[in-house]
Amino acid sequence: MTDSLDLFERTSALLRTPSWLGREVHEEIALAFEPGDYKITPGDRWTVVLLKTGETVYSGIGPVEIIRRELRNSDS
């Protein structure tokens, strides 16, 4: 059997932001940690902060959302 079962599948997150190209178009930014490791604060400028370090990873137009991204072994 060449495929192995990964019992502890790694995940990271994608930050989905609006695009200047139109309402139905989004841009995605790869994030290094789990979705729960980030805090989104709406406002005139939406911000996304990495809770572990306090680093602002996004400050811009909104709305934004963070979605889970499954990592394949080749993505590591």
CNS distance restraints for C-alpha pairs under 8 A (distance, minus, plus):
assign (resid   9 and name CA) (resid  70 and name CA) 7.92 0.50 0.50
assign (resid   9 and name CA) (resid  71 and name CA) 7.73 0.50 0.50
assign (resid  10 and name CA) (resid  70 and name CA) 6.83 0.50 0.50
assign (resid  10 and name CA) (resid  71 and name CA) 5.95 0.50 0.50
assign (resid  11 and name CA) (resid  33 and name CA) 7.57 0.50 0.50
assign (resid  11 and name CA) (resid  34 and name CA) 6.43 0.50 0.50
assign (resid  11 and name CA) (resid  68 and name CA) 6.81 0.50 0.50
assign (resid  11 and name CA) (resid  69 and name CA) 5.79 0.50 0.50
assign (resid  11 and name CA) (resid  70 and name CA) 4.86 0.50 0.50
assign (resid  11 and name CA) (resid  71 and name CA) 5.47 0.50 0.50
assign (resid  12 and name CA) (resid  30 and name CA) 7.88 0.50 0.50
assign (resid  12 and name CA) (resid  31 and name CA) 6.31 0.50 0.50
assign (resid  12 and name CA) (resid  32 and name CA) 5.56 0.50 0.50
assign (resid  12 and name CA) (resid  33 and name CA) 4.88 0.50 0.50
assign (resid  12 and name CA) (resid  34 and name CA) 4.78 0.50 0.50
assign (resid  12 and name CA) (resid  35 and name CA) 6.95 0.50 0.50
assign (resid  12 and name CA) (resid  68 and name CA) 6.07 0.50 0.50
assign (resid  12 and name CA) (resid  69 and name CA) 5.29 0.50 0.50
assign (resid  12 and name CA) (resid  70 and name CA) 6.60 0.50 0.50
assign (resid  12 and name CA) (resid  71 and name CA) 6.98 0.50 0.50
assign (resid  13 and name CA) (resid  30 and name CA) 6.25 0.50 0.50
assign (resid  13 and name CA) (resid  31 and name CA) 5.06 0.50 0.50
assign (resid  13 and name CA) (resid  32 and name CA) 6.63 0.50 0.50
assign (resid  13 and name CA) (resid  33 and name CA) 6.17 0.50 0.50
assign (resid  13 and name CA) (resid  34 and name CA) 5.55 0.50 0.50
assign (resid  13 and name CA) (resid  35 and name CA) 5.36 0.50 0.50
assign (resid  13 and name CA) (resid  66 and name CA) 6.39 0.50 0.50
assign (resid  13 and name CA) (resid  67 and name CA) 5.53 0.50 0.50
assign (resid  13 and name CA) (resid  68 and name CA) 4.53 0.50 0.50
assign (resid  13 and name CA) (resid  69 and name CA) 4.93 0.50 0.50
assign (resid  14 and name CA) (resid  28 and name CA) 6.03 0.50 0.50
assign (resid  14 and name CA) (resid  29 and name CA) 5.51 0.50 0.50
assign (resid  14 and name CA) (resid  30 and name CA) 4.67 0.50 0.50
assign (resid  14 and name CA) (resid  31 and name CA) 5.50 0.50 0.50
assign (resid  14 and name CA) (resid  35 and name CA) 7.92 0.50 0.50
assign (resid  14 and name CA) (resid  66 and name CA) 5.58 0.50 0.50
assign (resid  14 and name CA) (resid  67 and name CA) 5.28 0.50 0.50
assign (resid  14 and name CA) (resid  68 and name CA) 6.30 0.50 0.50
assign (resid  14 and name CA) (resid  69 and name CA) 6.17 0.50 0.50
assign (resid  15 and name CA) (resid  28 and name CA) 5.47 0.50 0.50
assign (resid  15 and name CA) (resid  29 and name CA) 5.01 0.50 0.50
assign (resid  15 and name CA) (resid  30 and name CA) 6.38 0.50 0.50
assign (resid  15 and name CA) (resid  31 and name CA) 6.73 0.50 0.50
assign (resid  15 and name CA) (resid  64 and name CA) 7.03 0.50 0.50
assign (resid  15 and name CA) (resid  65 and name CA) 5.91 0.50 0.50
assign (resid  15 and name CA) (resid  66 and name CA) 4.57 0.50 0.50
assign (resid  15 and name CA) (resid  67 and name CA) 6.56 0.50 0.50
assign (resid  16 and name CA) (resid  26 and name CA) 6.27 0.50 0.50
assign (resid  16 and name CA) (resid  27 and name CA) 5.70 0.50 0.50
assign (resid  16 and name CA) (resid  28 and name CA) 4.58 0.50 0.50
assign (resid  16 and name CA) (resid  29 and name CA) 6.56 0.50 0.50
assign (resid  16 and name CA) (resid  64 and name CA) 5.62 0.50 0.50
assign (resid  16 and name CA) (resid  65 and name CA) 5.28 0.50 0.50
assign (resid  16 and name CA) (resid  66 and name CA) 6.07 0.50 0.50
assign (resid  16 and name CA) (resid  67 and name CA) 7.42 0.50 0.50
assign (resid  17 and name CA) (resid  26 and name CA) 5.55 0.50 0.50
assign (resid  17 and name CA) (resid  27 and name CA) 5.25 0.50 0.50
assign (resid  17 and name CA) (resid  28 and name CA) 6.34 0.50 0.50
assign (resid  17 and name CA) (resid  61 and name CA) 7.61 0.50 0.50
assign (resid  17 and name CA) (resid  62 and name CA) 6.54 0.50 0.50
assign (resid  17 and name CA) (resid  63 and name CA) 6.80 0.50 0.50
assign (resid  17 and name CA) (resid  64 and name CA) 4.77 0.50 0.50
assign (resid  17 and name CA) (resid  65 and name CA) 6.89 0.50 0.50
assign (resid  18 and name CA) (resid  22 and name CA) 7.96 0.50 0.50
assign (resid  18 and name CA) (resid  23 and name CA) 7.19 0.50 0.50
assign (resid  18 and name CA) (resid  25 and name CA) 6.67 0.50 0.50
assign (resid  18 and name CA) (resid  26 and name CA) 4.80 0.50 0.50
assign (resid  18 and name CA) (resid  27 and name CA) 6.21 0.50 0.50
assign (resid  18 and name CA) (resid  61 and name CA) 6.93 0.50 0.50
assign (resid  18 and name CA) (resid  62 and name CA) 6.25 0.50 0.50
assign (resid  18 and name CA) (resid  63 and name CA) 6.85 0.50 0.50
assign (resid  18 and name CA) (resid  64 and name CA) 6.90 0.50 0.50
assign (resid  19 and name CA) (resid  23 and name CA) 7.30 0.50 0.50
assign (resid  19 and name CA) (resid  25 and name CA) 5.68 0.50 0.50
assign (resid  19 and name CA) (resid  26 and name CA) 5.08 0.50 0.50
assign (resid  19 and name CA) (resid  27 and name CA) 5.85 0.50 0.50
assign (resid  21 and name CA) (resid  25 and name CA) 6.29 0.50 0.50
assign (resid  33 and name CA) (resid  37 and name CA) 6.32 0.50 0.50
assign (resid  34 and name CA) (resid  38 and name CA) 7.69 0.50 0.50
assign (resid  34 and name CA) (resid  68 and name CA) 7.10 0.50 0.50
assign (resid  35 and name CA) (resid  66 and name CA) 5.93 0.50 0.50
assign (resid  35 and name CA) (resid  67 and name CA) 6.36 0.50 0.50
assign (resid  35 and name CA) (resid  68 and name CA) 6.13 0.50 0.50
assign (resid  37 and name CA) (resid  50 and name CA) 6.00 0.50 0.50
assign (resid  37 and name CA) (resid  51 and name CA) 5.61 0.50 0.50
assign (resid  37 and name CA) (resid  52 and name CA) 6.92 0.50 0.50
assign (resid  38 and name CA) (resid  48 and name CA) 6.43 0.50 0.50
assign (resid  38 and name CA) (resid  49 and name CA) 5.46 0.50 0.50
assign (resid  38 and name CA) (resid  50 and name CA) 4.59 0.50 0.50
assign (resid  38 and name CA) (resid  51 and name CA) 5.49 0.50 0.50
assign (resid  39 and name CA) (resid  48 and name CA) 5.52 0.50 0.50
assign (resid  39 and name CA) (resid  49 and name CA) 5.24 0.50 0.50
assign (resid  39 and name CA) (resid  50 and name CA) 6.60 0.50 0.50
assign (resid  39 and name CA) (resid  51 and name CA) 6.60 0.50 0.50
assign (resid  40 and name CA) (resid  46 and name CA) 7.15 0.50 0.50
assign (resid  40 and name CA) (resid  47 and name CA) 5.76 0.50 0.50
assign (resid  40 and name CA) (resid  48 and name CA) 4.56 0.50 0.50
assign (resid  40 and name CA) (resid  49 and name CA) 6.68 0.50 0.50
assign (resid  40 and name CA) (resid  64 and name CA) 7.83 0.50 0.50
assign (resid  40 and name CA) (resid  65 and name CA) 7.85 0.50 0.50
assign (resid  41 and name CA) (resid  46 and name CA) 5.69 0.50 0.50
assign (resid  41 and name CA) (resid  47 and name CA) 5.22 0.50 0.50
assign (resid  41 and name CA) (resid  48 and name CA) 6.43 0.50 0.50
assign (resid  42 and name CA) (resid  46 and name CA) 4.55 0.50 0.50
assign (resid  42 and name CA) (resid  47 and name CA) 6.63 0.50 0.50
assign (resid  42 and name CA) (resid  62 and name CA) 7.32 0.50 0.50
assign (resid  42 and name CA) (resid  63 and name CA) 7.30 0.50 0.50
assign (resid  44 and name CA) (resid  61 and name CA) 7.42 0.50 0.50
assign (resid  45 and name CA) (resid  59 and name CA) 5.95 0.50 0.50
assign (resid  45 and name CA) (resid  60 and name CA) 4.81 0.50 0.50
assign (resid  45 and name CA) (resid  61 and name CA) 5.50 0.50 0.50
assign (resid  45 and name CA) (resid  62 and name CA) 7.03 0.50 0.50
assign (resid  46 and name CA) (resid  58 and name CA) 7.55 0.50 0.50
assign (resid  46 and name CA) (resid  59 and name CA) 5.45 0.50 0.50
assign (resid  46 and name CA) (resid  60 and name CA) 5.30 0.50 0.50
assign (resid  46 and name CA) (resid  61 and name CA) 5.87 0.50 0.50
assign (resid  46 and name CA) (resid  62 and name CA) 5.56 0.50 0.50
assign (resid  46 and name CA) (resid  63 and name CA) 7.05 0.50 0.50
assign (resid  46 and name CA) (resid  64 and name CA) 7.39 0.50 0.50
assign (resid  47 and name CA) (resid  56 and name CA) 6.87 0.50 0.50
assign (resid  47 and name CA) (resid  57 and name CA) 7.57 0.50 0.50
assign (resid  47 and name CA) (resid  58 and name CA) 5.32 0.50 0.50
assign (resid  47 and name CA) (resid  59 and name CA) 4.35 0.50 0.50
assign (resid  47 and name CA) (resid  60 and name CA) 6.66 0.50 0.50
assign (resid  48 and name CA) (resid  56 and name CA) 5.82 0.50 0.50
assign (resid  48 and name CA) (resid  57 and name CA) 5.63 0.50 0.50
assign (resid  48 and name CA) (resid  58 and name CA) 5.01 0.50 0.50
assign (resid  48 and name CA) (resid  59 and name CA) 6.61 0.50 0.50
assign (resid  49 and name CA) (resid  54 and name CA) 5.93 0.50 0.50
assign (resid  49 and name CA) (resid  55 and name CA) 5.53 0.50 0.50
assign (resid  49 and name CA) (resid  56 and name CA) 4.34 0.50 0.50
assign (resid  49 and name CA) (resid  57 and name CA) 5.68 0.50 0.50
assign (resid  49 and name CA) (resid  58 and name CA) 7.19 0.50 0.50
assign (resid  50 and name CA) (resid  54 and name CA) 5.41 0.50 0.50
assign (resid  50 and name CA) (resid  55 and name CA) 5.34 0.50 0.50
assign (resid  50 and name CA) (resid  56 and name CA) 6.40 0.50 0.50
assign (resid  50 and name CA) (resid  57 and name CA) 6.79 0.50 0.50
assign (resid  51 and name CA) (resid  55 and name CA) 7.47 0.50 0.50
assign (resid  71 and name CA) (resid  75 and name CA) 5.74 0.50 0.50
assign (resid  71 and name CA) (resid  76 and name CA) 7.07 0.50 0.50
assign (resid  72 and name CA) (resid  76 and name CA) 7.18 0.50 0.50
